Amino acid sequence: MVGAKEKFGAFIRREREAKDIGLREMAKKIGVSPTYMSKVERDDYPPPAEDKVKAIAKIIECDADAKDA
């Protein structure tokens, strides 16, 4: 679960790394470029569209509806 001060991108990066999923692998699984995924994780870009958020949640085994994106 995301802490009150943890941003979306930081949460995704932490969970992805905890599951030993590489950035390129994650990007490929959800259908985006590694550059885009990196910018989302650094909060340079806002969270992606709902379908991508749900795909990320499934991969990192997190409830997408529980996350306020």
Residue pairs with C-beta under 8 A, 6 or more apart in sequence:
1 66
1 67
2 8
2 11
2 67
2 68
6 14
7 43
8 40
8 43
8 46
8 47
8 67
8 69
9 40
9 41
9 42
9 43
9 47
10 41
10 43
11 67
12 40
12 41
12 56
12 60
13 41
15 60
15 62
16 23
16 26
16 41
16 59
16 60
19 59
19 60
19 61
21 59
21 60
23 34
23 37
23 38
23 41
24 34
26 37
26 56
26 59
27 33
27 34
27 36
27 37
29 55
29 59
30 37
30 48
30 52
30 55
30 56
30 59
31 52
31 55
32 48
32 52
36 45
36 48
39 45
40 46
40 47
40 48
47 53
47 69
48 56
53 64
53 67
53 69
54 64
56 62
56 64
57 63
57 64
57 67
58 64
